[in-house]
Amino acid sequence: MVFALARVLKQLPQLQHVRAPVFILGTGRSGTTILGIVLSMHRDVGFLNEPKALWARLHPGEDLIGSYNRNPARYRLNSGDATPAVIRGAHRVFGGYARLGGAPRVVDKYPEMIFRTAFLRAIFPDARFLFLSRGGLATCGSIRHWSERLGTEVDGETHDWWGG
């Protein structure tokens, strides 16, 4: 459904101007999710919680884990990766999301985008960035706790906080 919506929105004229989208960036387990949830409580905010499928649809080299395509992917995307087609598609998708959700401001929480700020700035020159930093011991403790509670064993391999 996400892919179908993204495909439709990329083809339509831009439904709403995207004004200063906010990108929440930081390492995993640093508090990015809770910040996104708190911001999403405001009626003027449309919150995208790790919209990996949307970004994979917008840029073929974005999908690091291979969840949505098998194209070669890169952690770092720079301003040169923001082609006119990517820029147009991102504005249409974000604008459509804002219009359909009735929210003038879009907040995108996708921590991996910390490696792609030049790419994001080329797409949305007026973008705002919120960088979260958490102490290393607390972050590692959170990862350990998550893995102990939710990690699983599959064919002798531990599938925990960050993949398999």
NORDAZI-V875576 format. One record per residue. N is the residue number from 1. SS is DSSP state (~ for helix, > for strand, _ for the rest). D_FIRST is the distance of its C-alpha to the first C-alpha in whole Angstrom. Layout:
N:SS:D_FIRST, N:SS:D_FIRST
//
This chain:
1:_:0, 2:~:4, 3:~:5, 4:~:5, 5:~:6, 6:~:9, 7:~:10, 8:~:11, 9:~:12, 10:~:14, 11:~:16, 12:_:17, 13:_:20, 14:_:20, 15:_:19, 16:_:21, 17:_:23, 18:_:22, 19:_:26, 20:_:26, 21:_:23, 22:>:24, 23:>:23, 24:>:24, 25:>:26, 26:>:28, 27:_:28, 28:_:26, 29:_:28, 30:_:30, 31:_:28, 32:~:25, 33:~:23, 34:~:26, 35:~:26, 36:~:23, 37:~:23, 38:~:26, 39:~:25, 40:~:22, 41:_:24, 42:_:26, 43:_:24, 44:_:24, 45:>:22, 46:>:18, 47:>:17, 48:>:15, 49:>:16, 50:_:16, 51:_:13, 52:~:14, 53:~:10, 54:~:11, 55:~:14, 56:~:14, 57:~:12, 58:~:15, 59:_:18, 60:_:19, 61:_:21, 62:_:19, 63:_:18, 64:_:21, 65:_:20, 66:_:18, 67:_:15, 68:_:13, 69:_:16, 70:_:19, 71:_:21, 72:_:24, 73:_:23, 74:_:25, 75:_:26, 76:_:28, 77:_:26, 78:_:29, 79:~:29, 80:~:30, 81:~:26, 82:_:25, 83:_:25, 84:~:25, 85:~:22, 86:~:20, 87:~:22, 88:~:21, 89:~:17, 90:~:17, 91:~:19, 92:~:17, 93:~:14, 94:~:16, 95:~:18, 96:~:15, 97:~:14, 98:~:17, 99:~:18, 100:~:15, 101:~:16, 102:_:20, 103:_:21, 104:_:23, 105:>:23, 106:>:20, 107:>:21, 108:>:19, 109:>:20, 110:_:20, 111:~:23, 112:~:23, 113:~:23, 114:~:27, 115:~:28, 116:~:26, 117:~:28, 118:~:29, 119:~:26, 120:~:25, 121:~:28, 122:~:28, 123:~:24, 124:_:25, 125:_:29, 126:_:29, 127:_:27, 128:>:28, 129:>:28, 130:>:29, 131:>:30, 132:>:31, 133:_:34, 134:_:35, 135:_:38, 136:~:37, 137:~:39, 138:~:37, 139:~:34, 140:~:35, 141:~:36, 142:~:32, 143:~:31, 144:~:34, 145:~:33, 146:~:29, 147:~:30, 148:~:32, 149:~:30, 150:~:27, 151:_:28, 152:>:28, 153:>:30, 154:>:29, 155:_:31, 156:_:34, 157:>:31, 158:>:30, 159:>:27, 160:>:27, 161:_:26, 162:_:25, 163:>:24, 164:_:26
//
